[in-house]
């Protein structure tokens, strides 16, 4: 007696179907990687912009604090000549210097709480300068620290006693003792990446 046997064949993927599936998977992978790369690039750009904004805000706050504590204290330079309480320079470095109070002394050293500070532009770097003493000797050296990079230009303006804006201070040398400080100072920084940034600072000790 013969027994009929039934054979079942399991149909697999053909080579063409595998190639199509691999092609679709490759396309989806490329699209997913491109999207991920865009997200990463956007995140990095946003983080860099946020860090730059924070850096600019910190510098502006520092300059504002320095200016708001300006006092009418003259100083002597290394040659023994008197310098005004606040003095701007129209040279290529665009230096501005003044005397400020509130010089913190957490270590309680035997020194004054008054300090001479200055800001200058050098090779697109905004540099803050300080001196260890008010009245300098010939060997007194300034301490410099870079506070902001990629600065194209810096401009200072001063509000005088007649409520007029002038580009230099003291406005007139003979009035330096009568009006040692302006009423306000305007600072304009032109940055390579953010353009012009303007800040107006009122002086508390101005006459």
C-alpha positions as CSV (number, residue, x, y, z in Angstrom):
1,X,0.0,0.0,0.0
2,X,1.5,3.3,-1.1
3,X,1.3,6.4,1.2
4,X,1.0,9.8,-0.5
5,X,3.4,12.3,1.0
6,X,2.7,16.0,0.8
7,X,5.8,18.3,0.7
8,X,5.5,21.9,1.8
9,X,8.0,24.4,0.4
10,X,8.7,27.6,2.5
11,X,9.2,30.5,0.1
12,X,12.1,32.8,1.2
13,X,13.2,36.3,0.0
14,X,14.6,36.6,-3.4
15,X,17.9,38.4,-4.1
16,X,16.1,41.3,-5.7
17,X,13.8,41.7,-2.6
18,X,16.8,41.8,-0.3
19,X,18.5,44.4,-2.4
20,X,15.4,46.6,-2.3
21,X,15.1,46.2,1.5
22,X,18.7,47.1,1.9
23,X,18.3,50.1,-0.3
24,X,15.3,51.4,1.6
25,X,17.1,50.8,5.0
26,X,20.2,52.7,3.6
27,X,18.0,55.7,2.6
28,X,16.3,55.8,5.9
29,X,19.6,55.6,7.7
30,X,21.0,58.5,5.7
31,X,17.9,60.6,6.4
32,X,18.1,59.8,10.1
33,X,21.8,60.7,10.3
34,X,21.2,64.0,8.4
35,X,18.4,64.9,10.7
36,X,20.5,64.1,13.8
37,X,23.5,66.0,12.4
38,X,21.3,69.0,11.8
39,X,20.0,68.8,15.4
40,X,23.5,68.6,16.8
41,X,24.8,71.5,14.6
42,X,21.9,73.6,15.7
43,X,22.4,72.8,19.3
44,X,26.1,73.7,19.1
45,X,25.4,77.0,17.3
46,X,22.8,77.9,19.9
47,X,25.1,77.0,22.8
48,X,27.9,79.1,21.3
49,X,25.5,82.0,20.8
50,X,24.3,81.7,24.4
51,X,27.9,81.6,25.7
52,X,28.8,84.7,23.6
53,X,25.8,86.6,24.9
54,X,26.7,85.7,28.5
55,X,30.3,86.8,27.9
56,X,29.2,90.2,26.5
57,X,26.7,90.7,29.3
58,X,29.4,90.0,31.9
59,X,31.8,92.5,30.3
60,X,29.2,95.2,30.1
61,X,28.2,94.6,33.7
62,X,31.9,94.8,34.8
63,X,32.4,98.1,32.9
64,X,29.2,99.5,34.3
65,X,30.2,98.6,37.9
66,X,33.6,100.2,37.4
67,X,32.1,103.4,36.1
68,X,29.3,103.6,38.7
69,X,31.9,103.6,41.4
70,X,34.0,106.4,39.8
71,X,35.3,109.0,42.3
72,X,37.0,112.4,41.8
73,X,40.5,111.2,42.8
74,X,43.4,112.3,40.7
75,X,46.5,110.0,40.4
76,X,50.1,110.5,39.6
77,X,51.7,108.7,36.7
78,X,55.2,107.2,36.7
79,X,56.7,110.6,36.0
80,X,55.0,112.3,38.9
81,X,52.5,114.2,36.8
82,X,48.8,114.4,37.8
83,X,46.3,112.5,35.8
84,X,42.6,113.5,35.8
85,X,40.1,111.4,37.8
86,X,38.8,110.3,34.4
87,X,40.7,110.6,31.1
88,X,40.0,109.4,27.6
89,X,42.5,109.0,24.8
90,X,42.0,109.4,21.1
91,X,45.0,107.2,20.2
92,X,44.7,104.0,18.2
93,X,44.1,101.9,21.4
94,X,41.1,104.0,22.4
95,X,42.1,103.9,26.1
96,X,39.8,105.1,28.8
97,X,41.0,105.3,32.5
98,X,39.4,106.4,35.7
99,X,39.6,106.1,39.5
100,X,37.0,103.9,41.2
101,X,36.1,103.0,44.8
102,X,34.9,99.7,46.0
103,X,38.1,97.8,45.3
104,X,37.3,94.6,47.3
105,X,39.9,93.4,49.8
106,X,38.7,89.9,51.0
107,X,42.2,89.1,52.3
108,X,42.2,92.4,54.3
109,X,45.6,93.5,52.9
110,X,47.0,96.8,53.9
111,X,46.0,98.7,50.8
112,X,43.4,101.2,49.7
113,X,39.9,100.3,48.5
114,X,40.4,102.8,45.7
115,X,41.8,101.6,42.4
116,X,42.8,103.0,39.0
117,X,41.3,101.1,36.1
118,X,41.5,101.4,32.3
119,X,40.2,99.7,29.2
120,X,42.0,99.6,25.9
121,X,41.5,97.8,22.5
122,X,44.5,95.9,21.2
123,X,44.4,93.5,18.3
124,X,40.6,93.1,18.5
125,X,40.9,92.3,22.2
126,X,39.3,94.4,24.9
127,X,41.8,94.5,27.8
128,X,41.1,95.7,31.4
129,X,44.1,97.3,33.1
130,X,44.6,97.9,36.8
131,X,47.5,99.2,38.9
132,X,48.5,98.0,42.4
133,X,48.8,101.6,43.6
134,X,47.1,104.9,42.7
135,X,50.2,107.0,42.5
136,X,52.7,105.1,40.5
137,X,56.5,104.8,40.7
138,X,58.7,104.4,37.6
139,X,58.7,100.6,38.1
140,X,54.9,100.2,38.7
141,X,53.5,97.9,36.1
142,X,49.9,97.5,35.0
143,X,48.1,94.2,35.3
144,X,46.3,93.3,32.2
145,X,43.5,90.8,31.5
146,X,41.6,90.1,28.3
147,X,37.9,90.5,28.9
148,X,36.4,90.2,25.4
149,X,37.6,89.0,22.0
150,X,36.6,89.9,18.4
151,X,36.0,93.6,19.1
152,X,36.3,95.6,16.0
153,X,36.1,99.1,17.6
154,X,35.3,100.9,20.8
155,X,33.9,104.4,21.2
156,X,33.4,106.5,24.4
157,X,31.1,109.5,24.7
158,X,30.6,111.8,27.7
159,X,27.6,113.9,28.9
160,X,29.1,117.2,30.1
161,X,27.6,119.8,32.6
162,X,25.7,121.5,29.8
163,X,24.0,118.2,28.9
164,X,25.9,117.9,25.7
165,X,27.7,114.8,24.4
166,X,31.4,115.2,23.8
167,X,33.9,112.6,22.5
168,X,36.8,113.4,24.9
169,X,37.2,113.8,28.6
170,X,38.2,116.1,30.3
171,X,36.5,118.3,27.7
172,X,38.7,121.2,28.5
173,X,41.9,121.0,30.5
174,X,41.2,124.1,32.5
175,X,37.8,122.7,33.5
176,X,39.2,119.4,34.7
177,X,39.1,120.5,38.4
178,X,35.8,122.2,38.2
179,X,34.0,119.3,36.4
180,X,36.2,116.2,37.1
181,X,33.5,113.8,36.0
182,X,30.8,113.7,33.3
183,X,27.2,113.1,34.2
184,X,27.1,109.9,32.1
185,X,29.2,107.8,29.9
186,X,28.1,106.1,26.7
187,X,30.0,103.0,25.5
188,X,29.7,101.6,22.0
189,X,31.3,98.3,21.2
190,X,31.4,97.0,17.6
191,X,31.8,93.3,17.6
192,X,32.8,91.1,14.7
193,X,29.8,88.7,15.2
194,X,27.1,90.9,16.9
195,X,27.6,94.3,15.4
196,X,27.3,97.4,17.6
197,X,26.3,97.2,21.2
198,X,25.5,100.4,23.1
199,X,25.5,100.9,26.8
200,X,24.7,104.2,28.8
201,X,26.0,104.4,32.3
202,X,25.0,107.2,34.7
203,X,27.7,108.3,37.2
204,X,26.6,108.6,40.8
205,X,29.5,110.9,41.9
206,X,29.2,113.3,39.0
207,X,28.8,117.0,39.9
